[in-house]
Amino acid sequence: MSEFETVDLTNCDREPIHIPGSIQPHGCLLACDASLNTIVRHSANAPAMLRYGGDLARRPLDDVFGRETSDFLRSAIAGATDPARPALLTSLAAGPAGPVDIALHSFKSVGIIEIEPAPVQSRPPLEIARSLIARLRAVNDLDQLLALVPRLVRGAFGYDRVMVYRLGHDGAGQVVSEAKRTDLESFRGQWFPASDIPRQARLLYLRNTVRVIVDIDFERVPIIPQLDASGEPLDLSFAHLRAVSPIHCEYLRNMGVSASMSISIIVDGELWGLIACHHYSPRRLSMAQRVAGEILSDFVSLHLKSLQQRQSLGVALEARRTLANLLSARSQQTSVPELLRDNLSALAALVPCDGIGLVVDGEWHAAGITPPTDALPSLHRFLTGVADGRVFATHCLAERLPVAEAYAEQVSGLMAVPISQLPRDYLVFFRREIVQTINWGGNPEKTYESGPLGDRLTPRKSFEIWKQTVRLQSAPWTELERESAEALRSAMVEVALRHTEILAGERAKADTRQRMLNEELNHRVKNILAVIKSVVGHPATGRQTLEDYVGTLKGRIQALSIAHDQIVRGDGGGLLRGLIEAELLPYQGGKARISLEGPPAWLDSRALSVMALVLHEMATNATKYGALSVAEGALAVTWSLTEEGNCAILWEESGGPAVREPARRGFGSALINRSIPFDLGGRSDIAYPVAGVLARFEIPARHIANAEAPGVVAASSLAAGTHRPVLAAGLTILLVEDQMLIAMDAEAMLIDNGITDIITAASVADALRRIETTLPDVAMLDINLGDDTSAEVAKELTRRGIPFIFATGYNDRSALLPGFEAIPTVRKPYDWQEVRTALEEVLA
């Protein structure tokens, strides 16, 4: 732009504001050679302000300030290596001019001296900065920082309005916080177009972190001469006194503003935004106050970056926590897509959005505001072409997919997260068109003065222009939101890989189990056939009729079937005596004497299955080789509970053939000797005295319970139990469950059956707090809560006399809490009949 070209709205983005050829009149300027010896240019007001009686052009600097002061200035500028951080000298004696404040910097081989009259009294800049920083340092939240900054700046510098103005990725700006006089309308929340701060102005805000306009109606003071011998103007990029663009002045004048100050907020070398100060009468800041503003700029910039990083970490941790909660329910899901489909609302909370969609194998599932159904096929094809296995985001979908303009008011932005290796399955976050949700928030009756350049230079008109420039656009996706989406994508990949590993591991385990089952089945079938052969081959006595013999034979074979059935179906556990009787029943019809003696003892499913195998093997051996193989033989099985609560079982044979220790140990022997120690952590000892086999087995207490205690409530026994009255309406129930999805399932079950007053807690601490505020009528406690148990909650409920039941995902009694074995326990997943019966039992 030439010096003769008129500056207007069509070319303001090319205005050379760094070489205005003039300064503001509240100070004067001298431009010297690089050595600060000779004055080569000066502002027109310099002779009068410095009270120098002659022409300053080409005069030695010593003539103006004296040799001693000039040497001091030369020494100061030599230490100011960064023009953005000039050397500052306050209250310096300058001969007839009196005390002055001086800023010196060197740029493009020119030493520039800016001079202002020193105020009579000035608060030290470090004192101002320290008081501001002390208040801001304690702030640990980004929103709180942005809210506090304008209040502190207004209090420290006295401006009528102070705003924090944040710049977006496209250059548009928003007033995110504000402190003002009560009679002024608010600009908080308003957006303004990028053209309000042209590119070259942004560059100067990076160079001059504090910029002051003392009086918007100032009279420009020209630089003499305007051009040097080579025809170049003086570059004032780093000069505080630099004159201001007439367009910027008119913008402020139209708003009624008379003075302003801007403090730059710079993060990672980029202009994050401004602390913009407006005053409605002329206002001058001393150099000390401006220095305090510079220190504040540096601190706010660093602190804001620190809080952004902390916020980023917090969002990432919250995303991980949400994902962990979802993935903790992984065992309840059949696939990753199903996990996502059933938790769309929870996933939508990871990223601020207006709607969320999931497409898997061409099938869409959605929640919130999403594109119309008929637009989904073309959108899916678009995503397949652009995502390329990475997170894809756009805030202007219509720009990339023209047909999307038809539904831009509904959806203008999206972020797609691939959830499979193939380019077909995505989790998609949607955002509405931004102008649909933002309107001018100031006084609708407020009018602004329009200057010669037109009403374009008013806040309301700028806002309308911004709205025009962002049509078909959503709020942009921030880097933080993209990081959350990337964390989600990584987690989904990890889950998919883990799922594959689990499936492979389960297949390997299944193959091993199948081989073992085949071997065991083969062994057991041979044993059963041998027993049947022995039973069939046992001759009838002379006093037995054929019909009696056939009936006895049928009973023995039926008993074998019952014993085998207990092994297969012993999921819920059972009585030890019942198991022994079932295994020995086929042999009690003959002359062999069998005696059983012991207290009631209940075995959980694991112990029942193991002992069924051991007892069957012992009975089979006794039938083939031991006491039960002859009519004169006898078998005594006794059991007792030790002081530790273990169950000791003694198997003692007598009256049979002479016993010898087997020379060869096969599968059956290994089963007897190793299964109890290996599977239950107990003991198995077997001896072979000549009089008969003697075996002792010990089952640990965690697999044993008193058969007369209520214990774990089985669904079948509950269903067959006596009828109890329906739960009373208005019942308040405390539900303690650390898995979100399981808690939601339990809540839905209770609500469907008339219990609507539900207090849900996810941890022991949460449950205890809720009990303090609201006493429930009854409680349902998950036994295991992550790394903790609900024992403390159970103790507190017991102390207060509030009935409760337990819930567990385990099938045996080993998970029960010590001291609470008598409390009814239901199994997960929940069955309403089972839950209702347990609740009615404790309430009764």
GUFILUM-263447 format. One line per 5 residues: number of its first residue (from 1); their letters; for each residue x, y, z of C-alpha. Coordinates in steps of 0.5 Angstrom, whole numbers, plus 500, padded with zeros to 3 digits. Each point is the difference from the previous one (the first is absolute). Last residue first. Layout:
// residues N
NUM) A) X,Y,Z ~ ... .
// end
This chain:
// residues 844
844) ALVEE) 419,380,615 ~ 504,505,497 ~ 506,495,499 ~ 496,495,497 ~ 496,505,495 .
839) LATRV) 506,502,498 ~ 503,493,498 ~ 493,498,497 ~ 500,506,496 ~ 507,500,497 .
834) EQWDY) 499,492,498 ~ 494,502,497 ~ 503,506,496 ~ 506,496,498 ~ 507,504,500 .
829) PKRVT) 506,498,496 ~ 502,499,505 ~ 499,496,506 ~ 496,501,506 ~ 502,500,507 .
824) PIAEF) 496,499,506 ~ 504,502,507 ~ 502,494,504 ~ 508,500,498 ~ 500,507,502 .
819) GPLLA) 506,499,505 ~ 505,499,495 ~ 498,503,493 ~ 498,495,495 ~ 504,499,494 .
814) SRDNY) 502,492,502 ~ 492,499,499 ~ 500,498,493 ~ 497,502,494 ~ 504,507,500 .
809) GTAFI) 496,506,497 ~ 498,503,506 ~ 494,503,504 ~ 499,501,507 ~ 494,502,504 .
804) FPIGR) 498,505,505 ~ 496,502,506 ~ 501,506,503 ~ 501,500,508 ~ 505,506,500 .
799) RTLEK) 506,496,503 ~ 498,495,494 ~ 500,505,495 ~ 507,502,502 ~ 503,493,500 .
794) AVEAS) 497,499,494 ~ 503,506,497 ~ 507,499,503 ~ 499,492,497 ~ 499,503,493 .
789) TDDGL) 506,498,497 ~ 507,503,497 ~ 504,500,494 ~ 494,501,495 ~ 494,499,505 .
784) NIDLM) 499,493,501 ~ 494,498,504 ~ 495,504,496 ~ 495,502,505 ~ 492,501,500 .
779) AVDPL) 497,504,505 ~ 494,501,504 ~ 496,505,503 ~ 505,506,498 ~ 502,505,505 .
774) TTEIR) 502,507,496 ~ 505,504,502 ~ 505,496,504 ~ 499,494,496 ~ 502,504,493 .
769) RLADA) 506,501,503 ~ 502,493,502 ~ 498,498,493 ~ 504,505,497 ~ 506,498,504 .
764) VSAAT) 499,492,499 ~ 499,501,492 ~ 496,501,495 ~ 493,502,503 ~ 493,500,498 .
759) IIDTI) 494,503,504 ~ 494,497,497 ~ 493,503,501 ~ 496,496,494 ~ 499,493,502 .
754) GNDIL) 494,498,496 ~ 502,494,497 ~ 503,504,494 ~ 503,505,504 ~ 504,494,504 .
749) MAEAD) 502,497,493 ~ 502,506,497 ~ 504,502,506 ~ 504,493,500 ~ 501,501,492 .
744) MAILM) 503,507,502 ~ 504,497,505 ~ 503,495,496 ~ 502,505,495 ~ 503,505,505 .
739) QDEVL) 504,494,503 ~ 502,502,507 ~ 493,498,503 ~ 497,502,507 ~ 493,501,499 .
734) LITLG) 496,503,506 ~ 492,499,500 ~ 495,504,502 ~ 493,497,500 ~ 494,504,498 .
729) AALVP) 496,494,498 ~ 501,494,505 ~ 503,494,497 ~ 495,495,498 ~ 498,495,506 .
724) RHTGA) 504,493,500 ~ 498,494,497 ~ 504,493,502 ~ 506,498,496 ~ 500,497,494 .
719) ALSSA) 503,506,496 ~ 505,501,506 ~ 502,493,500 ~ 501,500,492 ~ 504,507,500 .
714) AVVGP) 505,498,506 ~ 501,504,506 ~ 507,500,502 ~ 500,498,508 ~ 494,499,504 .
709) AEANA) 504,496,505 ~ 498,493,502 ~ 505,497,495 ~ 505,503,504 ~ 505,503,494 .
704) IHRAP) 506,497,497 ~ 504,502,494 ~ 504,506,503 ~ 501,495,506 ~ 505,496,496 .
699) IEFRA) 499,492,498 ~ 504,495,504 ~ 500,493,497 ~ 502,494,504 ~ 501,493,497 .
694) LVGAV) 501,493,503 ~ 499,494,495 ~ 499,493,504 ~ 503,495,505 ~ 507,499,496 .
689) PYAID) 501,508,501 ~ 500,504,494 ~ 500,507,501 ~ 497,507,497 ~ 501,507,502 .
684) SRGGL) 497,506,496 ~ 500,507,503 ~ 497,507,498 ~ 502,505,495 ~ 493,499,496 .
679) DFPIS) 502,498,493 ~ 507,498,501 ~ 500,497,507 ~ 493,497,499 ~ 502,497,493 .
674) RNILA) 507,497,501 ~ 499,494,504 ~ 493,497,498 ~ 501,503,492 ~ 507,497,500 .
669) SGFGR) 498,493,502 ~ 494,500,495 ~ 504,502,494 ~ 505,494,501 ~ 505,498,506 .
664) RAPER) 503,494,499 ~ 503,495,506 ~ 494,501,504 ~ 501,500,507 ~ 498,493,503 .
659) VAPGG) 493,499,503 ~ 498,493,503 ~ 493,499,497 ~ 494,503,504 ~ 498,500,507 .
654) SEEWL) 502,508,501 ~ 500,506,497 ~ 501,507,503 ~ 498,507,496 ~ 501,506,505 .
649) IACNG) 498,507,498 ~ 503,506,503 ~ 496,507,499 ~ 503,506,502 ~ 497,505,504 .
644) EETLS) 507,502,504 ~ 498,496,506 ~ 499,494,496 ~ 493,498,497 ~ 499,492,500 .
639) WTVAL) 499,494,495 ~ 499,493,500 ~ 499,495,495 ~ 500,493,502 ~ 501,494,495 .
634) AGEAV) 499,492,501 ~ 501,494,497 ~ 497,493,501 ~ 496,500,493 ~ 507,501,496 .
629) SLAGY) 502,506,495 ~ 497,505,505 ~ 506,499,504 ~ 505,501,495 ~ 502,499,493 .
624) KTANT) 495,501,495 ~ 494,503,504 ~ 505,504,505 ~ 504,502,494 ~ 493,503,497 .
619) AMEHL) 498,503,507 ~ 507,504,500 ~ 499,502,493 ~ 493,502,501 ~ 502,504,507 .
614) VLAMV) 506,504,496 ~ 496,502,494 ~ 494,502,505 ~ 505,503,504 ~ 502,505,494 .
609) SLARS) 493,502,498 ~ 498,501,507 ~ 506,504,502 ~ 499,505,494 ~ 492,500,501 .
604) DLWAP) 501,502,507 ~ 499,495,505 ~ 495,500,506 ~ 502,496,506 ~ 495,497,505 .
599) PGELS) 504,496,506 ~ 503,493,498 ~ 498,493,500 ~ 500,495,494 ~ 500,492,501 .
594) IRAKG) 500,495,494 ~ 500,493,502 ~ 500,495,494 ~ 495,495,500 ~ 497,503,493 .
589) GQYPL) 495,506,499 ~ 505,505,503 ~ 504,500,494 ~ 496,504,495 ~ 499,505,505 .
584) LEAEI) 507,502,501 ~ 501,506,495 ~ 493,503,502 ~ 501,499,507 ~ 507,503,500 .
579) LGRLL) 497,506,496 ~ 494,501,505 ~ 505,500,506 ~ 504,505,497 ~ 494,505,499 .
574) GGGDG) 500,504,493 ~ 503,505,496 ~ 496,504,495 ~ 504,498,494 ~ 500,492,501 .
569) RVIQD) 496,499,494 ~ 505,495,496 ~ 503,497,507 ~ 493,499,503 ~ 498,497,493 .
564) HAISL) 505,494,501 ~ 498,499,507 ~ 493,500,498 ~ 501,495,494 ~ 504,495,505 .
559) AQIRG) 494,500,504 ~ 496,498,494 ~ 504,494,499 ~ 500,498,507 ~ 492,501,500 .
554) KLTGV) 499,496,494 ~ 505,494,502 ~ 495,500,507 ~ 494,499,496 ~ 503,495,495 .
549) YDELT) 502,496,506 ~ 493,501,504 ~ 497,497,493 ~ 504,494,500 ~ 498,498,507 .
544) QRGTA) 505,501,505 ~ 501,494,505 ~ 506,497,497 ~ 504,506,499 ~ 501,504,494 .
539) PHGVV) 507,499,497 ~ 504,507,499 ~ 501,500,492 ~ 495,506,499 ~ 504,504,506 .
534) SKIVA) 507,498,497 ~ 498,502,493 ~ 497,506,502 ~ 506,502,504 ~ 504,498,494 .
529) LINKV) 496,504,495 ~ 500,506,505 ~ 508,500,500 ~ 500,499,493 ~ 496,506,499 .
524) RHNLE) 504,504,505 ~ 506,499,497 ~ 498,502,493 ~ 496,506,503 ~ 506,502,503 .
519) ENLMR) 504,499,494 ~ 495,504,496 ~ 499,505,505 ~ 508,501,501 ~ 500,501,492 .
514) QRTDA) 494,505,500 ~ 503,504,506 ~ 507,501,496 ~ 496,502,494 ~ 496,505,504 .
509) KAREG) 506,503,503 ~ 503,501,493 ~ 493,503,497 ~ 500,504,507 ~ 507,503,498 .
504) ALIET) 498,501,493 ~ 494,504,502 ~ 504,504,505 ~ 505,502,495 ~ 495,502,495 .
499) HRLAV) 496,504,506 ~ 507,503,502 ~ 501,502,493 ~ 493,503,499 ~ 501,503,507 .
494) EVMAS) 506,503,498 ~ 497,503,494 ~ 495,503,503 ~ 504,503,506 ~ 504,503,494 .
489) RLAEA) 494,503,497 ~ 498,503,506 ~ 506,503,502 ~ 500,503,493 ~ 493,503,501 .
484) SEREL) 503,503,507 ~ 506,503,496 ~ 495,503,495 ~ 496,503,505 ~ 507,503,503 .
479) ETWPA) 502,503,493 ~ 493,503,500 ~ 495,498,495 ~ 497,507,497 ~ 493,502,502 .
474) SQLRV) 496,498,494 ~ 500,503,493 ~ 495,501,494 ~ 500,508,501 ~ 506,502,504 .
469) TQKWI) 501,506,496 ~ 493,503,500 ~ 500,499,508 ~ 507,504,500 ~ 497,506,496 .
464) EFSKR) 494,500,505 ~ 505,501,505 ~ 504,505,497 ~ 493,504,499 ~ 499,499,507 .
459) PTLRD) 507,502,502 ~ 500,507,496 ~ 505,501,494 ~ 495,497,494 ~ 496,506,502 .
454) GLPGS) 504,505,495 ~ 507,502,498 ~ 498,507,502 ~ 498,499,507 ~ 494,496,502 .
449) EYTKE) 498,501,508 ~ 497,494,503 ~ 493,498,502 ~ 498,496,506 ~ 493,498,501 .
444) PNGGW) 501,493,499 ~ 505,500,506 ~ 505,495,499 ~ 499,492,499 ~ 501,500,493 .
439) NITQV) 497,493,498 ~ 504,493,500 ~ 497,493,500 ~ 497,500,492 ~ 507,504,498 .
434) IERRF) 504,494,502 ~ 497,495,495 ~ 499,494,504 ~ 505,495,503 ~ 501,492,498 .
429) FVLYD) 504,495,503 ~ 501,493,496 ~ 502,493,503 ~ 503,497,493 ~ 500,493,497 .
424) RPLQS) 501,499,492 ~ 507,502,499 ~ 503,493,502 ~ 504,500,506 ~ 494,501,505 .
419) IPVAM) 498,506,505 ~ 502,506,495 ~ 498,506,504 ~ 496,505,496 ~ 500,508,502 .
414) LGSVQ) 494,504,497 ~ 498,507,498 ~ 494,503,497 ~ 494,496,502 ~ 493,502,502 .
409) EAYAE) 500,507,496 ~ 505,497,495 ~ 495,495,498 ~ 499,502,492 ~ 508,502,501 .
404) AVPLR) 502,493,501 ~ 499,499,492 ~ 506,504,499 ~ 505,495,504 ~ 506,503,502 .
399) EALCH) 498,507,500 ~ 493,498,503 ~ 504,497,506 ~ 503,506,502 ~ 502,499,507 .
394) TAFVR) 504,494,498 ~ 503,494,503 ~ 503,493,498 ~ 504,495,506 ~ 504,496,496 .
389) GDAVG) 499,493,496 ~ 500,504,493 ~ 494,504,502 ~ 499,503,494 ~ 497,495,495 .
384) TLFRH) 496,496,505 ~ 497,506,503 ~ 497,503,494 ~ 497,493,498 ~ 497,500,507 .
379) LSPLA) 497,507,499 ~ 497,498,493 ~ 497,494,504 ~ 497,505,506 ~ 497,505,496 .
374) DTPPT) 493,496,500 ~ 500,500,507 ~ 501,507,502 ~ 506,502,503 ~ 501,500,507 .
369) IGAAH) 498,504,506 ~ 499,495,506 ~ 502,493,500 ~ 501,495,494 ~ 501,493,498 .
364) WEGDV) 502,499,493 ~ 501,493,496 ~ 505,500,494 ~ 504,495,503 ~ 500,504,507 .
359) VLGIG) 498,507,500 ~ 500,504,506 ~ 497,507,501 ~ 501,505,505 ~ 496,507,501 .
354) DCPVL) 501,507,502 ~ 507,500,502 ~ 505,501,506 ~ 505,494,500 ~ 500,494,505 .
349) AALAS) 493,501,502 ~ 497,498,494 ~ 504,493,502 ~ 495,499,506 ~ 494,502,495 .
344) LNDRL) 502,495,495 ~ 501,494,505 ~ 496,494,497 ~ 503,501,493 ~ 507,501,503 .
339) LEPVS) 500,493,503 ~ 496,497,495 ~ 505,502,495 ~ 506,497,504 ~ 496,493,501 .
334) TQQSR) 496,496,504 ~ 500,504,506 ~ 499,498,507 ~ 508,499,501 ~ 501,507,497 .
329) ASLLN) 497,503,506 ~ 506,503,502 ~ 501,502,493 ~ 495,506,501 ~ 503,502,507 .
324) ALTRR) 507,500,497 ~ 497,504,494 ~ 497,505,505 ~ 507,500,504 ~ 504,501,494 .
319) AELAV) 496,506,498 ~ 500,503,507 ~ 508,499,500 ~ 500,503,493 ~ 496,506,502 .
314) GLSQR) 504,501,506 ~ 507,499,496 ~ 497,506,495 ~ 498,504,506 ~ 507,499,503 .
309) QQLSK) 503,502,494 ~ 495,506,499 ~ 501,502,507 ~ 508,500,499 ~ 499,504,493 .
304) LHLSV) 495,505,504 ~ 506,501,505 ~ 505,501,495 ~ 496,505,496 ~ 497,504,506 .
299) FDSLI) 507,500,503 ~ 503,503,494 ~ 494,505,499 ~ 500,502,507 ~ 508,502,500 .
294) EGAVR) 498,504,493 ~ 494,504,504 ~ 505,501,506 ~ 505,503,495 ~ 494,504,497 .
289) QAMSL) 498,503,507 ~ 507,502,501 ~ 501,504,494 ~ 494,504,502 ~ 493,499,497 .
284) RRPSY) 496,505,497 ~ 492,500,500 ~ 496,505,495 ~ 492,498,502 ~ 496,494,498 .
279) HHCAI) 505,495,502 ~ 501,493,497 ~ 505,495,502 ~ 501,493,495 ~ 503,495,504 .
274) LGWLE) 502,496,493 ~ 500,493,497 ~ 504,494,499 ~ 505,504,495 ~ 505,494,499 .
269) GDVII) 507,499,502 ~ 498,494,504 ~ 495,504,504 ~ 500,508,499 ~ 495,504,504 .
264) SISMS) 501,507,498 ~ 498,506,504 ~ 495,505,497 ~ 499,507,502 ~ 495,505,498 .
259) ASVGM) 498,507,500 ~ 494,504,498 ~ 494,495,499 ~ 494,502,497 ~ 499,494,496 .
254) NRLYE) 500,504,494 ~ 507,503,502 ~ 502,493,501 ~ 499,498,493 ~ 502,507,498 .
249) CHIPS) 507,499,503 ~ 501,493,497 ~ 499,503,493 ~ 504,506,502 ~ 506,495,501 .
244) VARLH) 504,501,507 ~ 506,505,500 ~ 506,496,503 ~ 502,503,507 ~ 502,493,503 .
239) AFSLD) 505,498,495 ~ 501,493,498 ~ 497,500,493 ~ 502,508,499 ~ 504,499,493 .
234) LPEGS) 502,507,498 ~ 499,501,492 ~ 505,498,495 ~ 502,504,494 ~ 507,499,500 .
229) ADLQP) 502,507,503 ~ 495,499,506 ~ 492,501,499 ~ 495,503,505 ~ 505,505,501 .
224) IIPVR) 498,502,506 ~ 495,495,503 ~ 493,503,500 ~ 496,501,506 ~ 493,498,500 .
219) EFDID) 494,504,503 ~ 497,495,505 ~ 493,499,500 ~ 500,493,502 ~ 504,503,507 .
214) VIVRV) 505,496,504 ~ 500,494,495 ~ 504,494,503 ~ 503,494,498 ~ 504,495,504 .
209) TNRLY) 502,493,497 ~ 504,504,495 ~ 503,495,495 ~ 494,495,500 ~ 495,505,500 .
204) LLRAQ) 504,503,494 ~ 499,493,496 ~ 493,500,502 ~ 499,507,497 ~ 503,498,493 .
199) RPIDS) 495,494,500 ~ 494,505,501 ~ 496,500,506 ~ 493,502,499 ~ 501,496,493 .
194) APFWQ) 500,493,504 ~ 492,501,502 ~ 497,502,507 ~ 497,495,504 ~ 496,502,507 .
189) GRFSE) 500,496,506 ~ 501,506,505 ~ 499,507,496 ~ 496,503,506 ~ 496,506,500 .
184) LDTRK) 503,506,504 ~ 497,503,506 ~ 503,495,505 ~ 507,502,498 ~ 504,494,497 .
179) AESVV) 503,493,502 ~ 500,495,494 ~ 501,493,498 ~ 500,496,494 ~ 500,505,494 .
174) QGAGD) 500,496,494 ~ 505,501,494 ~ 500,498,493 ~ 507,498,497 ~ 498,494,497 .
169) HGLRY) 503,496,506 ~ 496,504,505 ~ 503,506,504 ~ 498,501,507 ~ 498,507,503 .
164) VMVRD) 501,501,507 ~ 496,507,501 ~ 501,506,505 ~ 495,506,500 ~ 501,506,504 .
159) YGFAG) 507,500,500 ~ 503,501,507 ~ 507,497,500 ~ 501,495,506 ~ 492,499,501 .
154) RVLRP) 499,499,493 ~ 505,495,499 ~ 498,496,506 ~ 493,500,497 ~ 502,498,493 .
149) VLALL) 505,494,503 ~ 495,497,505 ~ 495,497,494 ~ 505,497,496 ~ 504,497,506 .
144) QDLDN) 494,497,503 ~ 498,497,493 ~ 507,497,500 ~ 500,497,507 ~ 506,500,505 .
139) VARLR) 500,507,502 ~ 505,501,506 ~ 505,504,495 ~ 495,505,498 ~ 499,504,506 .
134) AILSR) 507,500,501 ~ 502,502,493 ~ 495,506,501 ~ 504,503,506 ~ 507,498,497 .
129) AIELP) 499,504,494 ~ 497,506,503 ~ 506,500,505 ~ 505,498,495 ~ 498,506,496 .
124) PRSQV) 501,505,505 ~ 494,505,502 ~ 502,506,496 ~ 500,507,503 ~ 501,507,496 .
119) PAPEI) 500,496,494 ~ 506,500,495 ~ 499,504,494 ~ 500,495,494 ~ 506,498,495 .
114) EIIGV) 501,495,495 ~ 507,498,498 ~ 501,496,493 ~ 507,498,498 ~ 500,498,493 .
109) SKFSH) 504,494,497 ~ 494,497,498 ~ 497,500,507 ~ 503,502,507 ~ 496,502,506 .
104) LAIDV) 500,505,505 ~ 494,502,505 ~ 501,507,504 ~ 496,503,506 ~ 501,507,501 .
99) PGAPG) 502,504,505 ~ 501,508,498 ~ 500,502,493 ~ 506,505,502 ~ 505,495,501 .
94) AALST) 497,493,499 ~ 500,497,507 ~ 498,493,499 ~ 493,498,504 ~ 500,493,497 .
89) LLAPR) 505,497,496 ~ 497,494,496 ~ 504,496,495 ~ 496,497,494 ~ 497,493,501 .
84) APDTA) 497,498,493 ~ 506,503,497 ~ 504,494,503 ~ 508,502,501 ~ 499,505,505 .
79) GAIAS) 506,500,504 ~ 504,505,495 ~ 493,505,500 ~ 502,501,508 ~ 508,501,499 .
74) RLFDS) 498,505,494 ~ 495,504,504 ~ 505,500,506 ~ 505,503,495 ~ 494,505,498 .
69) TERGF) 499,502,507 ~ 507,502,502 ~ 502,503,493 ~ 494,505,501 ~ 493,498,498 .
64) VDDLP) 498,505,494 ~ 507,501,497 ~ 503,493,502 ~ 495,497,495 ~ 504,504,495 .
59) RRALD) 496,504,495 ~ 498,497,493 ~ 493,503,500 ~ 499,503,507 ~ 499,507,498 .
54) GGYRL) 501,505,506 ~ 497,502,506 ~ 499,494,504 ~ 495,500,505 ~ 499,492,499 .
49) MAPAN) 493,500,499 ~ 500,506,496 ~ 506,497,495 ~ 497,493,500 ~ 493,503,498 .
44) ASHRV) 501,498,492 ~ 503,493,502 ~ 507,499,498 ~ 505,498,495 ~ 507,499,499 .
39) ITNLS) 503,501,507 ~ 507,499,501 ~ 504,496,505 ~ 495,494,502 ~ 505,495,497 .
34) ADCAL) 495,497,495 ~ 498,507,497 ~ 495,504,504 ~ 492,500,500 ~ 497,505,505 .
29) LCGHP) 493,500,502 ~ 495,504,504 ~ 495,498,505 ~ 492,501,501 ~ 499,503,493 .
24) QISGP) 499,493,497 ~ 505,498,494 ~ 501,501,493 ~ 503,497,493 ~ 495,495,501 .
19) IHIPE) 505,494,498 ~ 498,494,504 ~ 492,502,498 ~ 502,498,493 ~ 493,499,498 .
14) RDCNT) 499,494,496 ~ 494,497,504 ~ 497,507,500 ~ 499,500,492 ~ 493,499,499 .
9) LDVTE) 498,504,507 ~ 503,506,498 ~ 508,503,500 ~ 501,505,495 ~ 506,498,495 .
4) FESM) 505,506,500 ~ 505,497,505 ~ 500,494,495 ~ 497,493,502 .
// end
